[in-house]
C-alpha cells in the first residue's frame, strides 16, 4: 500500500486485511493485543504492488506475533488432542543481533533466547545452521555440474545463489527467464529447515507435520514472503514447511511487551533434531555477513574442477564494497571468476551486463540487502528505520568471531543423506532439497525499479 500510491487499491486492501484481523468476539483479548501488526514497506524489501498480490499481502499480515500467540494461547485452552507442537528455528545471522544488543556472548545469546522462547510455551528451539549445511552442499554440487555442462547448455552458467528471497522475488516477478534459468535450484536454509522439521523431525517424533507449528526467527522481512511460496506447501498434510516467520526485531518487541530482560532469562541449551541431543557451541560458515555460499562453492570448485586447494580467499572490491570479485588462476589463465553482489544497485548493474552479453562471472552470491544478511531490515535498525551502524559493527565483530565449521564435516548431515534422503543422488534429495524458479506473468506491467 505504501509504495503503490494508488488510493483505490489501498481501500480494497485495507478492507481485506481488516476482515482477516478482526476479532469476532469469540476470542478473548490477551496481553499481546497491543503488538504491532506485521507490515512490509518498500524500505524493508521488494514487496511493492508489482511483486505482491492482494492475497499475499493479506497472508503476510498473518505472519506476525499475534499468530504466534494465537497458537500458544490455543495450546493453553484447548483439548490436548488439538495441541500444536511449537518449534522455533533461529537463523545464524539473528544470533549476533541478540548478542550485540544485550552485550552477551553469542553462545549466551543462543541459550537465553532458547530459555525465553521456552518460557512462553515453545517446545523445541533449533539452530538452522544444519539446514545451511545442506543448502551449501547442494549448491556446490550443482555448480560443478553446471560448469561441466557449460558448453552444452546455454543457461548452465553463470549460476546465481538462491538463498535470498528478496533477490528471488525480484528475479521471478520483474526479470525474465533469461535470469531465472541461471538461479541455483537448491532451496534456501529456511525452507530446507522447514523440510527437516516437518519431514525428518516429525517422523522421528511420530507426529503428523500438520501437528507442528514451525516458526522461523530471521533477520529480514522477505523471509515471510518466502514461507508463502506454493512450492513450499505440503498438500498431503495441509501444511506449509514454515508456518510463521518473525524477525529478530519482532522477538525483541515480545520481550519488551513482557518486560523481560535477556540478561535475566535462564539459559537453556538449544535442541537438536537428533534424539535427545542438545546443540553445543554456535558455529557458522565461511563468509563475513552471510552463509558464505561464494567461499564454499569457490573452494569446492577449485578442488573438484582443477585439483587446487584454496585456503584463503582474496576479495577485490570493484565499484563499491558491496560488489566484490574473487578469481582463480591456473597456468596464467583465469579459470574461475566469482562475485558477491549485495543491494539492488549492484544487482541491477549485474543483470544489465548479463542482458548485454558482457557477463564474465561463473557464480554470483546475490543478496538484496546492502551489507548482506546481518544488515537485514528486521534487525539493526533505529526507531526511524535507518541502519544502526554502531550495532551492525558490533554484530559483524560477533559474527566473524564464531568458529567456522565446514558442511562436509557435519556427520549428522552425512548420515541423513543415507538414512533419510536415500543417498546423495536420489530422487528424494531433488524433491526435498531443491525447487525451481521461473518468471511469473504479471497482470500489470512491472517496471524495472531503480534502487
C-alpha atoms as one frame of an Amber mdcrd trajectory, in Angstrom:
protein
   0.000   0.000   0.000   2.737   2.429   0.944   4.615   2.112  -2.310   1.814
   1.698  -4.841   0.327   5.151  -4.069  -2.953   4.015  -5.626  -5.781   5.023
  -3.324  -8.376   2.753  -4.919  -6.157  -0.261  -4.242  -5.416   0.998  -0.740
  -9.088   0.987   0.168  -9.634  -2.537  -1.158  -6.568  -3.970   0.552  -7.309
  -2.263   3.856 -10.770  -3.833   3.862  -9.384  -7.321   3.180  -6.721  -7.032
   5.827  -9.117  -5.640   8.433 -11.500  -8.501   7.765  -8.757 -11.007   8.399
  -7.623  -9.372  11.607 -10.966  -8.506  13.149 -11.952 -10.080  16.445 -15.206
 -11.971  16.027 -15.978 -11.756  19.735 -15.285 -15.411  20.433 -11.602 -14.739
  21.032 -10.542 -13.248  24.339  -8.364 -10.178  24.385  -4.924 -11.084  25.638
  -1.854  -9.203  26.802  -0.392  -9.180  23.305  -3.265  -7.300  21.651  -1.100
  -4.188  21.563   1.649  -5.802  19.461   2.226  -4.138  16.126   0.766  -5.869
  13.080   3.297  -7.084  10.539   3.843  -4.725   7.625   6.225  -4.830   4.706
   7.162  -1.488   3.172   9.263  -0.621   0.142  12.032   0.485   2.508  12.043
  -3.010   4.012  12.103  -5.171   0.896  10.763  -5.665  -2.607   7.125  -6.204
  -1.771   5.674  -3.337  -3.745   2.454  -3.962  -5.639   4.492  -5.096  -8.646
   5.677  -8.081  -6.625   2.892  -8.889  -4.152  -0.710  -9.805  -4.859  -3.597
  -8.739  -2.633  -3.968 -12.283  -1.333  -0.271 -12.476  -0.486  -0.494  -9.126
   1.288  -3.289 -10.445   3.493  -1.360 -13.652   4.234   1.812 -11.743   5.085
  -0.286  -9.743   7.545  -0.841 -13.002   9.432   2.921 -13.622   9.701   3.221
 -11.770  12.993   3.490 -12.139  16.750  -0.281 -12.356  17.165  -0.431 -15.542
  15.105   2.394 -16.971  17.217   0.500 -16.149  20.410  -2.771 -17.422  18.974
  -1.186 -20.889  18.827   0.382 -20.513  22.283  -2.973 -19.490  23.775  -4.780
 -22.259  21.901  -2.471 -24.825  23.495  -3.370 -23.479  26.945  -7.118 -23.634
  26.352  -7.954 -26.493  24.040  -8.059 -30.256  24.462  -4.599 -31.838  24.381
  -5.541 -33.792  21.243  -5.759 -30.448  19.408  -2.459 -29.081  20.695   0.238
 -27.964  18.280   3.899 -28.744  18.898   5.665 -25.388  18.665   9.113 -25.489
  17.076  11.202 -22.350  16.550  14.230 -22.309  14.230  16.733 -19.466  14.594
  18.836 -18.181  11.682  22.587 -17.848  12.370  22.554 -14.159  11.334  19.947
 -13.381  14.021  22.068 -14.547  16.961  24.745 -11.792  16.626  21.916  -9.245
  16.829  20.782 -10.555  20.217  24.382 -10.900  21.408  25.334  -7.332  20.416
  22.070  -5.733  21.553  22.196  -7.288  25.028  26.001  -7.377  25.402  26.213
 -11.174  25.595  28.471 -13.772  24.006  26.843 -15.481  21.036  26.586 -18.754
  22.986  24.900 -16.988  25.903  22.543 -15.242  23.486  21.541 -18.566  21.883
  20.827 -20.215  25.246  18.958 -17.241  26.707  16.875 -16.810  23.582  16.044
 -20.512  23.837  15.169 -20.069  27.518  12.914 -17.096  26.766  11.045 -18.879
  23.956  10.503 -21.962  26.100   9.197 -19.796  28.940   6.449 -18.674  26.529
   5.418 -22.259  25.776   7.638 -23.230  22.821   8.532 -26.939  22.874  11.653
 -27.039  20.678  14.220 -24.441  19.634  16.571 -25.308  16.745  19.566 -23.724
  15.035  19.202 -23.551  11.224  22.951 -23.956  10.600  22.373 -27.611   9.709
  19.893 -26.540   7.004  22.523 -24.163   5.603  24.913 -27.153   5.534  22.540
 -28.980   3.187  21.907 -25.873   1.079  25.617 -25.174   0.615  26.472 -28.802
  -0.184  23.720 -28.987  -2.809  24.765 -25.618  -4.269  28.397 -26.787  -4.514
  27.446 -29.933  -6.373  25.106 -28.078  -8.706  27.779 -25.520  -9.620  30.301
 -28.228 -10.549  27.648 -29.964 -12.688  26.698 -26.694 -14.403  30.354 -25.866
 -15.063  30.889 -29.254 -16.672  27.819 -28.702 -18.908  28.663 -25.084 -19.761
  29.485 -25.834 -23.408  26.355 -27.916 -23.977  23.742 -25.780 -22.152  23.203
 -22.104 -22.867  21.911 -21.301 -19.371  24.288 -23.501 -17.359  26.458 -20.533
 -16.354  26.535 -18.139 -14.681  24.875 -19.594 -11.598  23.203 -17.247  -9.134
  22.770 -18.078  -5.432  19.201 -18.878  -4.342  19.271 -18.240  -0.579  17.947
 -14.642  -0.606  14.144 -14.420  -1.048  14.292 -10.708  -1.894  16.523 -11.437
  -4.869  14.415 -14.458  -5.890  11.246 -12.368  -5.711  12.751  -9.684  -7.890
  14.092 -12.202 -10.413  10.769 -14.042 -10.755   8.431 -11.033 -10.761  10.450
  -8.385 -12.617  13.176 -10.101 -14.631  12.754 -12.736 -17.335  13.534 -16.429
 -17.754  16.867 -15.259 -19.104  17.772 -14.685 -15.436  15.675 -17.250 -13.541
  17.150 -20.140 -15.535  20.536 -19.265 -14.012  19.357 -19.462 -10.388  20.643
 -22.395  -8.341  17.835 -24.860  -7.607  18.958 -25.627  -4.034  16.390 -24.426
  -1.508  17.312 -21.701   0.961  18.322 -22.708   4.517  14.925 -21.515   5.798
  12.953 -23.826   3.557  15.317 -26.765   3.991  14.835 -26.284   7.728  11.116
 -26.498   7.045  11.660 -29.852   5.334  13.814 -31.050   8.218  11.278 -30.055
  10.881   8.093 -31.128   9.058   9.738 -34.151   7.427  12.660 -35.669   9.307
  11.877 -34.412  12.832   8.129 -35.096  12.526   8.892 -38.689  11.554  11.355
 -39.085  14.435   8.724 -37.828  16.878   5.932 -39.850  15.233   3.999 -36.651
  14.525   1.912 -35.613  11.549   3.511 -32.465  10.009   0.272 -30.501  10.436
   0.566 -31.033  14.203   3.758 -28.935  14.233   3.607 -25.130  14.150   7.008
 -24.115  12.796   8.264 -20.578  13.414  11.489 -19.155  11.940  13.341 -16.214
  13.507  15.074 -14.363  10.673  16.917 -11.073  10.055  14.677  -9.835   7.211
  11.025  -9.386   6.263  11.336 -11.084   2.878  11.558 -14.414   4.666   7.828
 -14.000   5.413   7.117 -13.909   1.675   9.356 -16.917   1.095   7.344 -19.002
   3.566   4.217 -18.386   1.463   5.586 -19.918  -1.752   3.253 -22.592  -3.112
   6.128 -24.998  -3.754   6.916 -24.936  -0.028   3.477 -26.277   0.915   2.685
 -29.964   1.507  -0.857 -30.558   0.231  -0.921 -34.108   1.620  -0.729 -32.772
   5.180  -2.339 -29.381   4.509   0.791 -27.881   5.996   3.426 -25.334   4.910
   7.065 -26.083   5.706   7.246 -22.808   7.671   4.047 -21.582   9.331   5.229
 -18.213  10.556   8.329 -16.007  10.249   9.202 -13.452  12.922  12.072 -11.030
  12.533  14.677 -10.652  15.262  13.207  -7.221  15.983   9.737  -8.704  16.463
  11.131 -11.101  19.087  12.606  -8.106  20.924   9.156  -6.448  20.762   7.725
  -9.501  22.518  10.425  -9.254  25.208   9.637  -5.579  25.722   5.896  -6.315
  25.901   6.595  -8.967  28.547   9.021  -6.592  30.297  11.712  -9.283  30.135
  15.430  -8.601  30.003  17.628 -11.104  28.152  20.170 -10.823  30.960  17.662
 -12.208  33.461  16.468 -15.152  31.366  17.574 -18.651  32.348  19.980 -20.253
  29.877  18.611 -23.390  28.190  20.603 -25.469  25.696  19.321 -25.330  22.120
  17.641 -28.522  20.892  18.979 -30.840  18.211  16.931 -32.633  15.545  18.517
 -35.886  16.697  17.021 -37.848  19.595  17.569 -36.053  22.906  20.886 -34.463
  21.964  21.491 -30.768  22.603  23.450 -28.370  20.412  26.960 -27.405  21.501
  28.622 -24.055  20.881  27.391 -21.921  17.998  29.241 -22.436  14.694  28.951
 -20.672  11.338  30.017 -20.954   7.715  32.658 -19.010   5.814  31.576 -15.518
   4.831  31.687 -12.197   6.631  27.985 -11.395   6.934  26.040 -14.293   5.427
  26.192 -18.055   4.940  29.243 -17.858   2.686  27.988 -19.533  -0.470  30.680
 -17.821  -2.546  33.568 -19.010  -0.391  32.347 -22.587   0.000  31.462 -23.049
  -3.678  34.701 -21.391  -4.813  36.921 -23.654  -2.694  34.917 -26.763  -3.637
  35.020 -25.933  -7.364  38.758 -25.191  -7.254  39.349 -28.634  -5.758  36.867
 -30.633  -7.847  37.474 -28.985 -11.205  41.148 -28.001 -11.059  42.681 -30.034
  -8.203  43.668 -26.859  -6.333  43.400 -26.417  -2.553  42.382 -22.838  -1.763
  42.901 -21.966   1.901  42.245 -18.217   1.907  40.119 -16.176  -0.468  41.137
 -12.671  -1.511  38.290 -10.314  -2.371  38.795  -7.467  -4.820  36.358  -4.579
  -4.328  35.090  -3.144  -7.622  32.686  -0.171  -7.857  31.840  -0.334  -4.136
  32.323  -2.511  -1.065  29.125  -4.442  -1.857  30.361  -5.602  -5.262  33.488
  -7.729  -4.966  35.068 -10.436  -7.074  37.250 -13.479  -6.464  39.302 -15.199
  -9.166  41.274 -18.426  -9.511  44.240 -18.592 -11.851  45.927 -21.702 -13.223
  48.872 -21.639 -15.626  48.433 -17.898 -16.115  44.763 -18.246 -17.098  41.730
 -17.153 -15.043  39.675 -20.333 -14.713  37.111 -19.224 -12.105  35.622 -15.765
 -11.638  33.105 -15.315  -8.807  31.388 -12.195  -7.488  29.376 -11.051  -4.476
  26.641  -8.547  -5.373  24.758  -7.070  -2.430  21.985  -4.482  -2.700  19.820
  -3.654  -5.688  22.058  -1.095  -7.316  24.678  -3.799  -7.772  22.077  -6.398
  -8.748  20.702  -4.179 -11.487  24.177  -3.486 -12.879  24.845  -7.223 -12.863
  21.591  -8.038 -14.697  22.245  -5.288 -17.261  25.617  -6.847 -18.110  24.008
 -10.279 -18.405  21.387  -8.954 -20.841  24.086  -7.273 -22.931  26.121 -10.471
 -23.100  29.050  -8.913 -21.242  28.906 -11.125 -18.156  32.252 -12.575 -17.073
  31.310 -14.384 -13.865  30.745 -18.093 -13.314  28.930 -17.657  -9.974  27.417
 -14.708  -8.109  26.333 -14.640  -4.476  23.347 -12.292  -4.746  21.795 -10.689
  -1.650  19.114  -7.997  -1.629  20.387  -6.199   1.475  23.450  -3.947   1.174
  25.971  -5.393   3.611  24.433  -8.885   3.499  22.125 -10.790   5.847  23.388
  -9.278   9.097  22.041  -5.973   7.784  18.539  -7.371   7.238  15.794  -4.807
   7.792  14.266  -6.934  10.553  17.183  -6.106  12.855  19.910  -3.498  13.353
  17.523  -0.636  12.542  16.989   2.538  14.553  13.461   3.571  15.552  13.182
   5.822  12.485  14.046   2.880  10.187  17.652   3.798   9.441  20.568   1.347
   9.788  22.027   1.255  13.299  25.646   1.352  12.149  27.161   1.067  15.620
  25.095  -2.028  16.410  25.842  -3.509  12.984  29.586  -3.077  13.567  29.234
  -4.957  16.874  27.222  -7.682  15.152  29.903  -8.133  12.490  32.542  -8.443
  15.197  30.468 -11.083  16.995  29.734 -12.993  13.781  33.315 -13.158  12.500
  34.472 -14.466  15.900  32.188 -17.524  15.671  34.159 -20.670  14.725  33.692
 -21.927  11.154  32.528 -25.497  10.529  32.664 -26.927   7.019  29.381 -28.539
   5.892  31.330 -31.616   4.722  32.445 -32.305   8.293  28.944 -32.494   9.779
  28.483 -36.210  10.445  24.751 -35.790  11.107  24.301 -34.395   7.602  26.196
 -37.290   6.017  24.101 -39.783   7.979  20.843 -38.081   6.972  21.807 -38.224
   3.303  21.961 -42.007   3.629  19.238 -42.801   6.176  16.613 -40.165   5.392
  17.292 -38.993   1.838  18.243 -42.397   0.389  21.650 -41.299  -0.937  23.085
 -38.085  -2.360  21.833 -38.715  -5.913  18.350 -39.906  -5.032  15.021 -38.521
  -6.241  14.210 -37.733  -2.611  17.165 -35.324  -2.469  15.775 -33.496  -5.504
  12.256 -33.414  -4.077  13.319 -32.370  -0.565  16.291 -30.048  -1.048  15.592
 -28.466  -4.460  12.941 -26.353  -6.162  12.555 -24.466  -9.446  12.395 -20.773
 -10.266  10.738 -19.199 -13.290   9.438 -15.819 -14.406   5.933 -15.037 -13.133
   3.492 -13.436 -15.563   2.202 -10.231 -14.051  -1.297  -8.961 -14.695   0.039
  -5.416 -14.639   3.176  -4.144 -16.290   6.170  -4.454 -13.976   8.668  -1.666
 -14.258  12.346  -2.295 -13.635  12.552  -0.384 -10.398  15.578   1.862  -9.876
  17.088   1.164  -6.461
